[in-house]
Amino acid sequence: MKKRIQNYFQTTEQGTVGIIRATISSFFAHFAFMLPAFLIMYFIDAALSGQLPSQKQYLLAVLAVGLIMYIVVLINYNTLYNETYKESKNIRLEMAEIMRRLPLSYFAQHDVSDLAATMTTDVTTMEHALSHAIPQSISIFFFIIVISILLLIGNWRLGLCITIPIYLATFLLYLSKKFQLRETKRDYLQKRELTEAFQESIELQQEIRSYGHAEHYQEKLMQGIEQHEKLHMRAELYQVVPLIMSTNVERLTLGLTIFFGSLIYLQGHASLPFLIGYILAAAKIVDAINGLFSYLAEVFYIDARIERIGALRQTPIQAGEEAELKSFDIVLENVSFGYNEDRNVVKNASFTARQGEVTAIVGPSGCGKTTLLRLVSRLYDYDQGSIKIDGKEIKEIATESLYAHIATVFQDVTLFNSSVIDNIRIGKPEASEEEIKEAARLAGCEDFIQRLPKGYDSLIGENGSLLSGGERQRLSIARAILKDAPIILLDEISASLDVENEKQIQESLNYLIQDKTVVIVSHRMKSIQNVDQIVLMDEGQVVAKGRHAELMESSGLYRNLVEKSELTEDFQY
């Protein structure tokens, strides 16, 4: 049962134990609330038989029942709320750990707002279900089964008056489960899409306004809101209508028990205490069933959220073992990779990027240059072939161990909404202020940092919104310089730099390459003419390797790229 609960509700092992405890305590709590009915039955029976207990016995019985109910309710409260509320914390911690170990490609393929909503909104919604609906619904389910057996044993005629409408109402609600799950899932997915649309419109305000699309986006969002509102109302109806039908059937329980119970009593098939006791039991069971129906509706409602959390848990995590790397040649042998099964972006790529040298990867747009860099940095795992560092397959190296030896600067720069110095310090958290400033100087950041209001302590806005594209790029390069990793991967780093800054960066790279493996992807052919090795790619394949002069003689494609690059640089508006 423990494994079934854990798999169905996607709880942690500790949380599953908490749910089971809460379920058991709730089960006994329901029986504890039946004690007053049993006590009333006992006193009525004693009164009719002329054997009334003494006042002392009466008080002791009432106190005993009250004490038992207090203890059971107290235990139930602690297990329901204290135990199960801990699970929301456990789920968030587990999800954070899972995200920490997921391949970085996962975040490129999934919307960040969707992941944030899963960790916040979805877990918060589940939090209420964990402390109310899940343990209560399970406990009521078993309580109804046990109490039904006891009632049928006590008097099967009166027992049937209670159990038939109860089970009929429950069966009607169960029949609607499929429709409820379908509609609540549609509502959930539509809500996610609407959230993403809002986030997109907020992030792209500059583009939306500059191209005059504000009214269009506003109308699009309003249509999304109206569509979601209709879908939400539909989902609510699919939950409310079956609930009303089941509740109306279940409400017959008390009336049927009183009506048929009276007939059974008059026919002499039940005593008056039993009749009164069964009427009280029916009232208690009706109350429990009302709770069960509400809890089941909530369980159906969170199904899509449970599925989303389960999908995150089942995402393959990059495996590997800690490895001590001593040499840093990167050897690629017949590497193939595709973002989907239909088409390979990289096909049988082979070359070696040697330590102490700069290797440039060039080729026409879309030939797989950046993808190859992502494979080397293990943002993605290649499908075939091998990539080895120090003779070790990088798929078998733990990502943290691998990343400790790699500094990567991609064309799309991501910065934090904090100070300049904190953004650079990410490259080496324990770095001194002097080391950070030296890295900034080598990356050509000093000039614009000095112009900022508070220099290195200036806040740069969300994702560096207060900086230019070139300034953001140089900050990311400063991070890589500060990290001082033995492997440096640079993707189109000169894309946002002017000629003067590009020259500064190239001078910094000359400082960096000593005893390091440097791999550069660049479309500016002039900037890579003096590197140690140029790898030419076309349509995902390595078609040539060598130095600039060699490729100019042997490769028409390379000459064409150089000529086009020169024409671009000489072009005047």
Secondary structure, DSSP 8 states (H G I E B T S, - for coil): -HHHHHHHHT--HHHHHHHHHHHHHHHHHHHHTTHHHHHHHHHHHHHHTT----HHHHHHHHHHHHHHHHHHHHHHHIIIIIIHHHHHHHHHHHHHHHHHHS-HHHHHHS-HHHHHHIIIIIHHHHHHIIIIIHHHHHHHHHHHHHHHHHHHHH-HHHHHHHHHHHHHHHHHHHHTHHHHHHHHHHHHHHHHHHHHHHHHHHHTHHHHHHTT-HHHHHHHHHHHHHHHHHHHHHHHHHHHHHHHHHHHHHTHHHHHHHHHHHHHHHTTSS-HHHHHHHHHHHHHHHHHHHHHHHHHHHHHHTHHHHHHHHHHHTS-----B--------EEEEEEEE-SBTTB-SEEEEEEEE-TTSEEEEE-STTSSHHHHHHHHTTSS--SEEEEEETTEEGGGB-HHHHHTTEEEE-SS----SSBHHHHHHTT-TT--HHHHHHHHHHTT-HHHHHHSTTGGG-B--GGGTTS-HHHHHHHHHHHHHHHT-SEEEEESTTTT--HHHHHHHHHHHHHHTTT-EEEEE-S-GGGGTTSSEEEEEETTEEEEEE-HHHHHHH-HHHHHHHHHHHHHHH---
